């Protein structure tokens, strides 16, 4: 069964850091581009970062460039989002994602809440 499980969210003060992890199972992790999305209350879900199958190339939303880093460990079937210099506007539910080509649909984790507040 295809599954993505996020962890690492929580409450942090502005300027702080959090590290999100996503553990994948049920598919060949090393074959897919992985992405992190987020959705704030009342807003649409937005792409935060993506990473290619080998990890050689990454891409970031302008709002997080220079503060967030996406990485992956294909041996451990995990993708990680290191978030530094967090701002209140980073508050959202963060989702791990990949697009399943054969099924022609997006696969999502359950999400993890990140709250940046003093």
Backbone as XML, in Angstrom:
<?xml version="1.0"?>
<chain id="A" units="angstrom">
  <residue number="1" name="UNK">
    <atom name="N" x="0.859" y="-1.191" z="0.000"/>
    <atom name="CA" x="0.000" y="0.000" z="0.000"/>
    <atom name="C" x="0.891" y="1.235" z="0.000"/>
  </residue>
  <residue number="2" name="UNK">
    <atom name="N" x="0.597" y="2.124" z="-0.933"/>
    <atom name="CA" x="1.378" y="3.352" z="-1.044"/>
    <atom name="C" x="1.066" y="4.264" z="0.140"/>
  </residue>
  <residue number="3" name="UNK">
    <atom name="N" x="2.119" y="4.761" z="0.785"/>
    <atom name="CA" x="1.893" y="5.579" z="1.964"/>
    <atom name="C" x="2.996" y="6.609" z="2.131"/>
  </residue>
  <residue number="4" name="UNK">
    <atom name="N" x="2.604" y="7.803" z="2.549"/>
    <atom name="CA" x="3.529" y="8.872" z="2.926"/>
    <atom name="C" x="3.149" y="9.317" z="4.328"/>
  </residue>
  <residue number="5" name="UNK">
    <atom name="N" x="4.134" y="9.344" z="5.235"/>
    <atom name="CA" x="3.868" y="9.722" z="6.614"/>
    <atom name="C" x="4.810" y="10.845" z="7.011"/>
  </residue>
  <residue number="6" name="UNK">
    <atom name="N" x="4.235" y="12.020" z="7.271"/>
    <atom name="CA" x="5.026" y="13.175" z="7.677"/>
    <atom name="C" x="5.174" y="13.227" z="9.192"/>
  </residue>
  <residue number="7" name="UNK">
    <atom name="N" x="6.264" y="13.843" z="9.627"/>
    <atom name="CA" x="6.493" y="14.064" z="11.050"/>
    <atom name="C" x="7.386" y="15.283" z="11.214"/>
  </residue>
  <residue number="8" name="UNK">
    <atom name="N" x="7.433" y="15.794" z="12.458"/>
    <atom name="CA" x="8.366" y="16.873" z="12.757"/>
    <atom name="C" x="7.747" y="18.244" z="12.914"/>
  </residue>
  <residue number="9" name="UNK">
    <atom name="N" x="6.446" y="18.364" z="12.693"/>
    <atom name="CA" x="5.820" y="19.666" z="12.865"/>
    <atom name="C" x="5.720" y="20.054" z="14.329"/>
  </residue>
  <residue number="10" name="UNK">
    <atom name="N" x="5.260" y="21.284" z="14.569"/>
    <atom name="CA" x="5.108" y="21.747" z="15.936"/>
    <atom name="C" x="5.001" y="23.246" z="16.011"/>
  </residue>
  <residue number="11" name="UNK">
    <atom name="N" x="5.127" y="23.737" z="17.232"/>
    <atom name="CA" x="5.076" y="25.174" z="17.504"/>
    <atom name="C" x="6.491" y="25.701" z="17.685"/>
  </residue>
  <residue number="12" name="UNK">
    <atom name="N" x="6.807" y="26.773" z="16.995"/>
    <atom name="CA" x="8.143" y="27.357" z="17.089"/>
    <atom name="C" x="8.027" y="28.877" z="17.051"/>
  </residue>
  <residue number="13" name="UNK">
    <atom name="N" x="8.957" y="29.541" z="17.698"/>
    <atom name="CA" x="8.959" y="31.005" z="17.699"/>
    <atom name="C" x="9.518" y="31.540" z="16.380"/>
  </residue>
  <residue number="14" name="UNK">
    <atom name="N" x="9.135" y="32.749" z="16.005"/>
    <atom name="CA" x="9.727" y="33.361" z="14.807"/>
    <atom name="C" x="11.252" y="33.362" z="14.897"/>
  </residue>
  <residue number="15" name="UNK">
    <atom name="N" x="11.871" y="33.026" z="13.777"/>
    <atom name="CA" x="13.321" y="32.920" z="13.740"/>
    <atom name="C" x="13.850" y="31.540" z="14.063"/>
  </residue>
  <residue number="16" name="UNK">
    <atom name="N" x="12.975" y="30.674" z="14.514"/>
    <atom name="CA" x="13.385" y="29.322" z="14.886"/>
    <atom name="C" x="13.451" y="28.378" z="13.701"/>
  </residue>
  <residue number="17" name="UNK">
    <atom name="N" x="13.733" y="27.116" z="14.020"/>
    <atom name="CA" x="13.892" y="26.092" z="12.987"/>
    <atom name="C" x="13.062" y="24.857" z="13.302"/>
  </residue>
  <residue number="18" name="UNK">
    <atom name="N" x="12.689" y="24.162" z="12.248"/>
    <atom name="CA" x="12.042" y="22.860" z="12.357"/>
    <atom name="C" x="12.534" y="21.990" z="11.210"/>
  </residue>
  <residue number="19" name="UNK">
    <atom name="N" x="12.498" y="20.685" z="11.448"/>
    <atom name="CA" x="12.903" y="19.733" z="10.417"/>
    <atom name="C" x="11.753" y="18.751" z="10.204"/>
  </residue>
  <residue number="20" name="UNK">
    <atom name="N" x="11.179" y="18.783" z="9.032"/>
    <atom name="CA" x="10.092" y="17.872" z="8.686"/>
    <atom name="C" x="10.654" y="16.659" z="7.948"/>
  </residue>
  <residue number="21" name="UNK">
    <atom name="N" x="10.078" y="15.515" z="8.234"/>
    <atom name="CA" x="10.465" y="14.282" z="7.541"/>
    <atom name="C" x="9.235" y="13.614" z="6.959"/>
  </residue>
  <residue number="22" name="UNK">
    <atom name="N" x="9.450" y="12.904" z="5.872"/>
    <atom name="CA" x="8.379" y="12.150" z="5.232"/>
    <atom name="C" x="8.921" y="10.766" z="4.913"/>
  </residue>
  <residue number="23" name="UNK">
    <atom name="N" x="8.297" y="9.758" z="5.498"/>
    <atom name="CA" x="8.701" y="8.368" z="5.266"/>
    <atom name="C" x="7.757" y="7.754" z="4.242"/>
  </residue>
  <residue number="24" name="UNK">
    <atom name="N" x="8.333" y="7.233" z="3.169"/>
    <atom name="CA" x="7.552" y="6.664" z="2.079"/>
    <atom name="C" x="7.602" y="5.141" z="2.105"/>
  </residue>
  <residue number="25" name="UNK">
    <atom name="N" x="6.522" y="4.518" z="1.658"/>
    <atom name="CA" x="6.480" y="3.068" z="1.570"/>
    <atom name="C" x="5.488" y="2.645" z="0.494"/>
  </residue>
  <residue number="26" name="UNK">
    <atom name="N" x="5.664" y="1.433" z="-0.001"/>
    <atom name="CA" x="4.711" y="0.871" z="-0.946"/>
    <atom name="C" x="4.976" y="1.178" z="-2.401"/>
  </residue>
  <residue number="27" name="UNK">
    <atom name="N" x="6.102" y="1.847" z="-2.674"/>
    <atom name="CA" x="6.441" y="2.146" z="-4.061"/>
    <atom name="C" x="7.951" y="2.339" z="-4.142"/>
  </residue>
  <residue number="28" name="UNK">
    <atom name="N" x="8.458" y="2.451" z="-5.365"/>
    <atom name="CA" x="9.899" y="2.622" z="-5.557"/>
    <atom name="C" x="10.239" y="4.094" z="-5.400"/>
  </residue>
  <residue number="29" name="UNK">
    <atom name="N" x="10.626" y="4.437" z="-4.195"/>
    <atom name="CA" x="10.852" y="5.830" z="-3.812"/>
    <atom name="C" x="11.879" y="6.520" z="-4.709"/>
  </residue>
  <residue number="30" name="UNK">
    <atom name="N" x="12.934" y="5.820" z="-5.050"/>
    <atom name="CA" x="14.021" y="6.425" z="-5.810"/>
    <atom name="C" x="13.636" y="6.767" z="-7.246"/>
  </residue>
  <residue number="31" name="UNK">
    <atom name="N" x="12.460" y="6.357" z="-7.676"/>
    <atom name="CA" x="12.019" y="6.614" z="-9.046"/>
    <atom name="C" x="11.173" y="7.868" z="-9.209"/>
  </residue>
  <residue number="32" name="UNK">
    <atom name="N" x="10.841" y="8.533" z="-8.090"/>
    <atom name="CA" x="9.875" y="9.629" z="-8.191"/>
    <atom name="C" x="10.437" y="10.945" z="-7.671"/>
  </residue>
  <residue number="33" name="UNK">
    <atom name="N" x="9.994" y="12.009" z="-8.328"/>
    <atom name="CA" x="10.265" y="13.361" z="-7.825"/>
    <atom name="C" x="9.387" y="13.573" z="-6.583"/>
  </residue>
  <residue number="34" name="UNK">
    <atom name="N" x="9.978" y="14.099" z="-5.548"/>
    <atom name="CA" x="9.235" y="14.335" z="-4.304"/>
    <atom name="C" x="9.050" y="15.837" z="-4.087"/>
  </residue>
  <residue number="35" name="UNK">
    <atom name="N" x="7.942" y="16.171" z="-3.466"/>
    <atom name="CA" x="7.597" y="17.568" z="-3.243"/>
    <atom name="C" x="7.051" y="17.783" z="-1.840"/>
  </residue>
  <residue number="36" name="UNK">
    <atom name="N" x="7.252" y="18.980" z="-1.343"/>
    <atom name="CA" x="6.582" y="19.451" z="-0.128"/>
    <atom name="C" x="5.636" y="20.575" z="-0.532"/>
  </residue>
  <residue number="37" name="UNK">
    <atom name="N" x="4.405" y="20.479" z="-0.063"/>
    <atom name="CA" x="3.406" y="21.521" z="-0.227"/>
    <atom name="C" x="3.007" y="22.023" z="1.157"/>
  </residue>
  <residue number="38" name="UNK">
    <atom name="N" x="2.338" y="23.146" z="1.180"/>
    <atom name="CA" x="1.750" y="23.628" z="2.428"/>
    <atom name="C" x="0.412" y="24.310" z="2.137"/>
  </residue>
  <residue number="39" name="UNK">
    <atom name="N" x="-0.427" y="24.305" z="3.160"/>
    <atom name="CA" x="-1.733" y="24.964" z="3.042"/>
    <atom name="C" x="-2.033" y="25.693" z="4.337"/>
  </residue>
  <residue number="40" name="UNK">
    <atom name="N" x="-2.144" y="27.004" z="4.216"/>
    <atom name="CA" x="-2.500" y="27.837" z="5.355"/>
    <atom name="C" x="-4.017" y="27.977" z="5.401"/>
  </residue>
  <residue number="41" name="UNK">
    <atom name="N" x="-4.566" y="28.288" z="6.570"/>
    <atom name="CA" x="-6.021" y="28.442" z="6.700"/>
    <atom name="C" x="-6.564" y="29.465" z="5.698"/>
  </residue>
  <residue number="42" name="UNK">
    <atom name="N" x="-7.592" y="29.066" z="4.969"/>
    <atom name="CA" x="-8.230" y="29.979" z="4.025"/>
    <atom name="C" x="-7.475" y="30.209" z="2.737"/>
  </residue>
  <residue number="43" name="UNK">
    <atom name="N" x="-6.375" y="29.481" z="2.555"/>
    <atom name="CA" x="-5.557" y="29.661" z="1.344"/>
    <atom name="C" x="-5.464" y="28.350" z="0.572"/>
  </residue>
  <residue number="44" name="UNK">
    <atom name="N" x="-5.083" y="28.473" z="-0.698"/>
    <atom name="CA" x="-4.884" y="27.282" z="-1.504"/>
    <atom name="C" x="-3.568" y="26.596" z="-1.145"/>
  </residue>
  <residue number="45" name="UNK">
    <atom name="N" x="-3.526" y="25.309" z="-1.425"/>
    <atom name="CA" x="-2.295" y="24.567" z="-1.203"/>
    <atom name="C" x="-1.249" y="25.057" z="-2.197"/>
  </residue>
  <residue number="46" name="UNK">
    <atom name="N" x="-0.020" y="25.271" z="-1.701"/>
    <atom name="CA" x="1.038" y="25.787" z="-2.561"/>
    <atom name="C" x="2.278" y="24.905" z="-2.496"/>
  </residue>
  <residue number="47" name="UNK">
    <atom name="N" x="2.983" y="24.846" z="-3.624"/>
    <atom name="CA" x="4.224" y="24.086" z="-3.693"/>
    <atom name="C" x="5.326" y="24.846" z="-2.973"/>
  </residue>
  <residue number="48" name="UNK">
    <atom name="N" x="6.014" y="24.169" z="-2.082"/>
    <atom name="CA" x="7.097" y="24.772" z="-1.308"/>
    <atom name="C" x="8.456" y="24.407" z="-1.901"/>
  </residue>
  <residue number="49" name="UNK">
    <atom name="N" x="8.649" y="23.124" z="-2.169"/>
    <atom name="CA" x="9.949" y="22.673" z="-2.659"/>
    <atom name="C" x="9.797" y="21.332" z="-3.360"/>
  </residue>
  <residue number="50" name="UNK">
    <atom name="N" x="10.726" y="21.060" z="-4.278"/>
    <atom name="CA" x="10.739" y="19.773" z="-4.956"/>
    <atom name="C" x="12.181" y="19.304" z="-5.119"/>
  </residue>
  <residue number="51" name="UNK">
    <atom name="N" x="12.337" y="17.991" z="-5.293"/>
    <atom name="CA" x="13.669" y="17.422" z="-5.439"/>
    <atom name="C" x="13.599" y="16.274" z="-6.432"/>
  </residue>
  <residue number="52" name="UNK">
    <atom name="N" x="14.582" y="16.205" z="-7.317"/>
    <atom name="CA" x="14.602" y="15.164" z="-8.337"/>
    <atom name="C" x="14.935" y="13.803" z="-7.736"/>
  </residue>
  <residue number="53" name="UNK">
    <atom name="N" x="14.863" y="12.774" z="-8.558"/>
    <atom name="CA" x="15.006" y="11.407" z="-8.058"/>
    <atom name="C" x="16.348" y="11.146" z="-7.386"/>
  </residue>
  <residue number="54" name="UNK">
    <atom name="N" x="17.409" y="11.738" z="-7.939"/>
    <atom name="CA" x="18.739" y="11.513" z="-7.355"/>
    <atom name="C" x="19.118" y="12.588" z="-6.349"/>
  </residue>
  <residue number="55" name="UNK">
    <atom name="N" x="18.290" y="13.611" z="-6.238"/>
    <atom name="CA" x="18.607" y="14.706" z="-5.328"/>
    <atom name="C" x="19.525" y="15.752" z="-5.920"/>
  </residue>
  <residue number="56" name="UNK">
    <atom name="N" x="19.841" y="15.615" z="-7.204"/>
    <atom name="CA" x="20.794" y="16.539" z="-7.823"/>
    <atom name="C" x="20.213" y="17.930" z="-8.038"/>
  </residue>
  <residue number="57" name="UNK">
    <atom name="N" x="18.901" y="17.999" z="-8.199"/>
    <atom name="CA" x="18.287" y="19.294" z="-8.492"/>
    <atom name="C" x="17.122" y="19.534" z="-7.540"/>
  </residue>
  <residue number="58" name="UNK">
    <atom name="N" x="17.045" y="20.761" z="-7.062"/>
    <atom name="CA" x="15.972" y="21.168" z="-6.173"/>
    <atom name="C" x="15.366" y="22.471" z="-6.680"/>
  </residue>
  <residue number="59" name="UNK">
    <atom name="N" x="14.140" y="22.720" z="-6.236"/>
    <atom name="CA" x="13.457" y="23.947" z="-6.620"/>
    <atom name="C" x="12.639" y="24.430" z="-5.434"/>
  </residue>
  <residue number="60" name="UNK">
    <atom name="N" x="12.544" y="25.753" z="-5.290"/>
    <atom name="CA" x="11.880" y="26.321" z="-4.124"/>
    <atom name="C" x="10.941" y="27.452" z="-4.525"/>
  </residue>
  <residue number="61" name="UNK">
    <atom name="N" x="9.886" y="27.608" z="-3.735"/>
    <atom name="CA" x="9.040" y="28.792" z="-3.870"/>
    <atom name="C" x="9.876" y="30.009" z="-3.466"/>
  </residue>
  <residue number="62" name="UNK">
    <atom name="N" x="9.594" y="31.131" z="-4.119"/>
    <atom name="CA" x="10.356" y="32.348" z="-3.815"/>
    <atom name="C" x="10.273" y="32.706" z="-2.334"/>
  </residue>
  <residue number="63" name="UNK">
    <atom name="N" x="9.136" y="32.417" z="-1.730"/>
    <atom name="CA" x="8.911" y="32.817" z="-0.338"/>
    <atom name="C" x="9.793" y="32.061" z="0.656"/>
  </residue>
  <residue number="64" name="UNK">
    <atom name="N" x="10.385" y="30.942" z="0.236"/>
    <atom name="CA" x="11.194" y="30.147" z="1.171"/>
    <atom name="C" x="12.651" y="30.013" z="0.733"/>
  </residue>
  <residue number="65" name="UNK">
    <atom name="N" x="12.993" y="30.550" z="-0.415"/>
    <atom name="CA" x="14.366" y="30.440" z="-0.909"/>
    <atom name="C" x="15.353" y="31.017" z="0.083"/>
  </residue>
  <residue number="66" name="UNK">
    <atom name="N" x="16.429" y="30.284" z="0.326"/>
    <atom name="CA" x="17.446" y="30.735" z="1.257"/>
    <atom name="C" x="17.149" y="30.387" z="2.705"/>
  </residue>
  <residue number="67" name="UNK">
    <atom name="N" x="15.928" y="29.913" z="2.983"/>
    <atom name="CA" x="15.567" y="29.554" z="4.365"/>
    <atom name="C" x="15.266" y="28.065" z="4.516"/>
  </residue>
  <residue number="68" name="UNK">
    <atom name="N" x="14.703" y="27.465" z="3.472"/>
    <atom name="CA" x="14.318" y="26.051" z="3.510"/>
    <atom name="C" x="15.255" y="25.234" z="2.627"/>
  </residue>
  <residue number="69" name="UNK">
    <atom name="N" x="15.487" y="23.995" z="3.037"/>
    <atom name="CA" x="16.297" y="23.073" z="2.244"/>
    <atom name="C" x="15.611" y="21.724" z="2.179"/>
  </residue>
  <residue number="70" name="UNK">
    <atom name="N" x="15.394" y="21.238" z="0.967"/>
    <atom name="CA" x="14.819" y="19.910" z="0.771"/>
    <atom name="C" x="15.940" y="18.930" z="0.459"/>
  </residue>
  <residue number="71" name="UNK">
    <atom name="N" x="15.834" y="17.730" z="1.008"/>
    <atom name="CA" x="16.832" y="16.698" z="0.741"/>
    <atom name="C" x="16.140" y="15.339" z="0.781"/>
  </residue>
  <residue number="72" name="UNK">
    <atom name="N" x="16.841" y="14.326" z="0.309"/>
    <atom name="CA" x="16.251" y="12.984" z="0.321"/>
    <atom name="C" x="17.328" y="11.942" z="0.582"/>
  </residue>
  <residue number="73" name="UNK">
    <atom name="N" x="16.910" y="10.817" z="1.145"/>
    <atom name="CA" x="17.771" y="9.674" z="1.373"/>
    <atom name="C" x="17.058" y="8.477" z="0.757"/>
  </residue>
  <residue number="74" name="UNK">
    <atom name="N" x="17.485" y="8.083" z="-0.427"/>
    <atom name="CA" x="16.796" y="6.989" z="-1.127"/>
    <atom name="C" x="16.996" y="5.642" z="-0.436"/>
  </residue>
  <residue number="75" name="UNK">
    <atom name="N" x="18.053" y="5.518" z="0.330"/>
    <atom name="CA" x="18.270" y="4.270" z="1.069"/>
    <atom name="C" x="17.283" y="4.114" z="2.216"/>
  </residue>
  <residue number="76" name="UNK">
    <atom name="N" x="16.809" y="5.238" z="2.731"/>
    <atom name="CA" x="15.887" y="5.218" z="3.868"/>
    <atom name="C" x="14.462" y="5.605" z="3.472"/>
  </residue>
  <residue number="77" name="UNK">
    <atom name="N" x="14.239" y="5.833" z="2.174"/>
    <atom name="CA" x="12.902" y="6.215" z="1.683"/>
    <atom name="C" x="12.348" y="7.435" z="2.411"/>
  </residue>
  <residue number="78" name="UNK">
    <atom name="N" x="13.199" y="8.413" z="2.607"/>
    <atom name="CA" x="12.752" y="9.607" z="3.306"/>
    <atom name="C" x="13.098" y="10.870" z="2.519"/>
  </residue>
  <residue number="79" name="UNK">
    <atom name="N" x="12.240" y="11.861" z="2.653"/>
    <atom name="CA" x="12.502" y="13.192" z="2.142"/>
    <atom name="C" x="12.323" y="14.161" z="3.315"/>
  </residue>
  <residue number="80" name="UNK">
    <atom name="N" x="13.212" y="15.126" z="3.396"/>
    <atom name="CA" x="13.270" y="16.011" z="4.554"/>
    <atom name="C" x="13.169" y="17.465" z="4.115"/>
  </residue>
  <residue number="81" name="UNK">
    <atom name="N" x="12.533" y="18.272" z="4.940"/>
    <atom name="CA" x="12.479" y="19.714" z="4.700"/>
    <atom name="C" x="13.023" y="20.407" z="5.941"/>
  </residue>
  <residue number="82" name="UNK">
    <atom name="N" x="14.212" y="20.973" z="5.811"/>
    <atom name="CA" x="14.817" y="21.744" z="6.883"/>
    <atom name="C" x="14.362" y="23.189" z="6.740"/>
  </residue>
  <residue number="83" name="UNK">
    <atom name="N" x="13.727" y="23.702" z="7.777"/>
    <atom name="CA" x="13.151" y="25.046" z="7.723"/>
    <atom name="C" x="13.829" y="25.927" z="8.761"/>
  </residue>
  <residue number="84" name="UNK">
    <atom name="N" x="14.514" y="26.954" z="8.307"/>
    <atom name="CA" x="15.206" y="27.891" z="9.184"/>
    <atom name="C" x="14.605" y="29.279" z="9.062"/>
  </residue>
  <residue number="85" name="UNK">
    <atom name="N" x="14.928" y="30.122" z="10.016"/>
    <atom name="CA" x="14.441" y="31.518" z="10.002"/>
    <atom name="C" x="12.945" y="31.572" z="9.749"/>
  </residue>
  <residue number="86" name="UNK">
    <atom name="N" x="12.214" y="30.781" z="10.492"/>
    <atom name="CA" x="10.777" y="30.672" z="10.271"/>
    <atom name="C" x="10.060" y="31.972" z="10.598"/>
  </residue>
  <residue number="87" name="UNK">
    <atom name="N" x="9.004" y="32.222" z="9.822"/>
    <atom name="CA" x="8.202" y="33.424" z="9.960"/>
    <atom name="C" x="6.757" y="33.032" z="10.264"/>
  </residue>
  <residue number="88" name="UNK">
    <atom name="N" x="5.992" y="33.921" z="10.849"/>
    <atom name="CA" x="4.578" y="33.594" z="11.105"/>
    <atom name="C" x="3.830" y="33.191" z="9.841"/>
  </residue>
  <residue number="89" name="UNK">
    <atom name="N" x="4.207" y="33.750" z="8.712"/>
    <atom name="CA" x="3.526" y="33.402" z="7.463"/>
    <atom name="C" x="3.883" y="32.007" z="6.946"/>
  </residue>
  <residue number="90" name="UNK">
    <atom name="N" x="4.800" y="31.340" z="7.598"/>
    <atom name="CA" x="5.096" y="29.939" z="7.264"/>
    <atom name="C" x="4.125" y="28.986" z="7.954"/>
  </residue>
  <residue number="91" name="UNK">
    <atom name="N" x="3.285" y="29.524" z="8.823"/>
    <atom name="CA" x="2.307" y="28.689" z="9.516"/>
    <atom name="C" x="1.358" y="28.035" z="8.520"/>
  </residue>
  <residue number="92" name="UNK">
    <atom name="N" x="1.276" y="26.711" z="8.572"/>
    <atom name="CA" x="0.468" y="25.954" z="7.617"/>
    <atom name="C" x="0.537" y="24.477" z="7.973"/>
  </residue>
  <residue number="93" name="UNK">
    <atom name="N" x="-0.296" y="23.695" z="7.311"/>
    <atom name="CA" x="-0.130" y="22.252" z="7.322"/>
    <atom name="C" x="0.769" y="21.903" z="6.140"/>
  </residue>
  <residue number="94" name="UNK">
    <atom name="N" x="1.822" y="21.141" z="6.421"/>
    <atom name="CA" x="2.802" y="20.780" z="5.390"/>
    <atom name="C" x="2.560" y="19.330" z="4.957"/>
  </residue>
  <residue number="95" name="UNK">
    <atom name="N" x="2.553" y="19.144" z="3.642"/>
    <atom name="CA" x="2.253" y="17.829" z="3.060"/>
    <atom name="C" x="3.405" y="17.361" z="2.176"/>
  </residue>
  <residue number="96" name="UNK">
    <atom name="N" x="3.681" y="16.101" z="2.292"/>
    <atom name="CA" x="4.601" y="15.410" z="1.410"/>
    <atom name="C" x="3.802" y="14.891" z="0.205"/>
  </residue>
  <residue number="97" name="UNK">
    <atom name="N" x="4.430" y="14.858" z="-0.963"/>
    <atom name="CA" x="3.663" y="14.531" z="-2.182"/>
    <atom name="C" x="4.536" y="13.928" z="-3.263"/>
  </residue>
  <residue number="98" name="UNK">
    <atom name="N" x="3.934" y="13.056" z="-4.063"/>
    <atom name="CA" x="4.512" y="12.706" z="-5.355"/>
    <atom name="C" x="3.369" y="12.388" z="-6.308"/>
  </residue>
  <residue number="99" name="UNK">
    <atom name="N" x="3.666" y="12.451" z="-7.599"/>
    <atom name="CA" x="2.667" y="12.156" z="-8.609"/>
    <atom name="C" x="2.884" y="10.738" z="-9.110"/>
  </residue>
  <residue number="100" name="UNK">
    <atom name="N" x="1.875" y="9.905" z="-8.913"/>
    <atom name="CA" x="1.950" y="8.514" z="-9.354"/>
    <atom name="C" x="1.550" y="8.434" z="-10.814"/>
  </residue>
  <residue number="101" name="UNK">
    <atom name="N" x="2.526" y="8.246" z="-11.666"/>
    <atom name="CA" x="2.298" y="8.304" z="-13.102"/>
    <atom name="C" x="1.338" y="7.220" z="-13.585"/>
  </residue>
  <residue number="102" name="UNK">
    <atom name="N" x="1.517" y="6.001" z="-13.122"/>
    <atom name="CA" x="0.682" y="4.888" z="-13.574"/>
    <atom name="C" x="-0.775" y="5.114" z="-13.165"/>
  </residue>
  <residue number="103" name="UNK">
    <atom name="N" x="-0.996" y="5.528" z="-11.937"/>
    <atom name="CA" x="-2.354" y="5.774" z="-11.451"/>
    <atom name="C" x="-2.886" y="7.125" z="-11.908"/>
  </residue>
  <residue number="104" name="UNK">
    <atom name="N" x="-1.997" y="7.970" z="-12.431"/>
    <atom name="CA" x="-2.357" y="9.316" z="-12.892"/>
    <atom name="C" x="-3.022" y="10.136" z="-11.797"/>
  </residue>
  <residue number="105" name="UNK">
    <atom name="N" x="-2.411" y="10.134" z="-10.630"/>
    <atom name="CA" x="-2.951" y="10.949" z="-9.551"/>
    <atom name="C" x="-1.864" y="11.301" z="-8.555"/>
  </residue>
  <residue number="106" name="UNK">
    <atom name="N" x="-2.132" y="12.389" z="-7.815"/>
    <atom name="CA" x="-1.229" y="12.809" z="-6.756"/>
    <atom name="C" x="-1.450" y="11.953" z="-5.514"/>
  </residue>
  <residue number="107" name="UNK">
    <atom name="N" x="-0.352" y="11.653" z="-4.853"/>
    <atom name="CA" x="-0.367" y="10.933" z="-3.587"/>
    <atom name="C" x="0.064" y="11.896" z="-2.495"/>
  </residue>
  <residue number="108" name="UNK">
    <atom name="N" x="-0.719" y="11.956" z="-1.427"/>
    <atom name="CA" x="-0.461" y="12.899" z="-0.337"/>
    <atom name="C" x="-0.300" y="12.168" z="0.989"/>
  </residue>
  <residue number="109" name="UNK">
    <atom name="N" x="0.524" y="12.754" z="1.853"/>
    <atom name="CA" x="0.553" y="12.299" z="3.227"/>
    <atom name="C" x="-0.592" y="12.941" z="3.991"/>
  </residue>
  <residue number="110" name="UNK">
    <atom name="N" x="-0.643" y="12.657" z="5.305"/>
    <atom name="CA" x="-1.728" y="13.177" z="6.134"/>
    <atom name="C" x="-1.485" y="14.625" z="6.548"/>
  </residue>
  <residue number="111" name="UNK">
    <atom name="N" x="-0.255" y="15.090" z="6.383"/>
    <atom name="CA" x="0.094" y="16.453" z="6.744"/>
    <atom name="C" x="0.605" y="16.576" z="8.167"/>
  </residue>
  <residue number="112" name="UNK">
    <atom name="N" x="1.411" y="17.606" z="8.383"/>
    <atom name="CA" x="1.911" y="17.917" z="9.723"/>
    <atom name="C" x="1.810" y="19.419" z="9.937"/>
  </residue>
  <residue number="113" name="UNK">
    <atom name="N" x="1.297" y="19.805" z="11.095"/>
    <atom name="CA" x="1.036" y="21.219" z="11.377"/>
    <atom name="C" x="2.319" y="21.920" z="11.813"/>
  </residue>
  <residue number="114" name="UNK">
    <atom name="N" x="2.588" y="23.059" z="11.196"/>
    <atom name="CA" x="3.684" y="23.934" z="11.602"/>
    <atom name="C" x="3.072" y="25.274" z="12.003"/>
  </residue>
  <residue number="115" name="UNK">
    <atom name="N" x="3.344" y="25.688" z="13.216"/>
    <atom name="CA" x="2.843" y="26.962" z="13.725"/>
    <atom name="C" x="4.012" y="27.814" z="14.183"/>
  </residue>
  <residue number="116" name="UNK">
    <atom name="N" x="4.119" y="29.002" z="13.601"/>
    <atom name="CA" x="5.191" y="29.924" z="13.961"/>
    <atom name="C" x="4.558" y="31.112" z="14.681"/>
  </residue>
  <residue number="117" name="UNK">
    <atom name="N" x="4.813" y="31.194" z="15.965"/>
    <atom name="CA" x="4.166" y="32.223" z="16.777"/>
    <atom name="C" x="4.973" y="32.468" z="18.040"/>
  </residue>
  <residue number="118" name="UNK">
    <atom name="N" x="4.918" y="33.714" z="18.505"/>
    <atom name="CA" x="5.574" y="34.041" z="19.770"/>
    <atom name="C" x="4.573" y="33.955" z="20.908"/>
  </residue>
</chain>
